[in-house]
Amino acid sequence: MVYILEESRILLDRCADLVIVSNTPKGRGIFATKDIPAKTIVDVCPVLVLGIEENTEHVRHTSLYHYTYNWPVKDKDGSIKMGQAVIFGLGSMFNHAIDQNVGWERDTKHLLVTYKALRDIPAGEELCISYGPRLTFKDVDAAEVYTEEDGLDQLNRIQLE
Ligand SMILES: C[S@@+](CC[C@H](N)C(=O)[O-])C[C@H]1O[C@@H](n2cnc3c(N)ncnc32)[C@H](O)[C@@H]1O
C-alpha cells in the first residue's frame, strides 16, 4: 500500500479545450477550441529548477534556454539569485504577446507554475503570456515603427552601396 500525505498532493487543474497548432508565425502555439471564461485555470505545470552554474555553463548555450523562465535559485553560498527553470508540459508552448490573455504564477514551494485566463478567451484565439520587455527574438506582433532617422539611415546606406 502507498501512503500519500494530504499536504503533498497538489490538484492539477487543466483546461481540456485546447489544441496545439504547429505552423503559426510564432512557431507552435496553443489555441482555444471553446470559449474559456476569465479566471479559468488553464494548466498547472511542474518545473525543473536549474542550478546557477548548470544554466550559465550549459543550458544557456542551447535552444532549451529559450524555453526557460526566471526562477529564484539558492546559490552555493546560500544566497538567493535569479536563475532559470524548465517548465514541463504546455507551459513551454505559450507564445508571447504584449496584450497577453493568460497570466502565470510561480509556486516556489511546490515547484509548479499555474496559468490562468486573465479575461474571457473566445474559441479560436491563441493563448499567450507576456515574456516581459526583454525578448531574445523579433516579436511578430510588433508593428514596424518608421522614424525620420530610419529614413536617413536607409538613404545613407543606399548612397554608400
Ligand atoms: C517558449 S517557446 C514557445 C513555443 C514555440 N513557439 C515553439 O514552437 O516551440 C518561445 C519561442 O517561441 C517563439 N515566439 C514566442 N512568442 C513569439 C512572438 N511574439 N513573436 C515571434 N516569435 C515568438 C520564439 O521563437 C521564442 O523563442
The ligand as a Gaussian input file, in Angstrom:
#p B3LYP/6-31G(d) Opt

LIG

0 1
 C        8.659000      29.109000     -25.097000
 S        8.808000      28.932000     -26.822000
 C        7.117000      28.964000     -27.337000
 C        6.796000      27.789000     -28.234000
 C        7.428000      27.892000     -29.607000
 N        6.577000      28.695000     -30.481000
 C        7.668000      26.518000     -30.207000
 O        7.249000      26.260000     -31.349000
 O        8.336000      25.689000     -29.586000
 C        9.461000      30.526000     -27.192000
 C        9.800000      30.739000     -28.653000
 O        8.596000      30.925000     -29.427000
 C        8.783000      31.954000     -30.386000
 N        7.873000      33.077000     -30.062000
 C        7.104000      33.223000     -28.966000
 N        6.413000      34.365000     -28.998000
 C        6.740000      34.990000     -30.162000
 C        6.382000      36.234000     -30.744000
 N        5.535000      37.097000     -30.186000
 N        6.949000      36.553000     -31.953000
 C        7.817000      35.719000     -32.549000
 N        8.199000      34.517000     -32.035000
 C        7.672000      34.150000     -30.847000
 C       10.241000      32.385000     -30.279000
 O       10.983000      31.616000     -31.219000
 C       10.622000      32.001000     -28.865000
 O       11.999000      31.760000     -28.698000

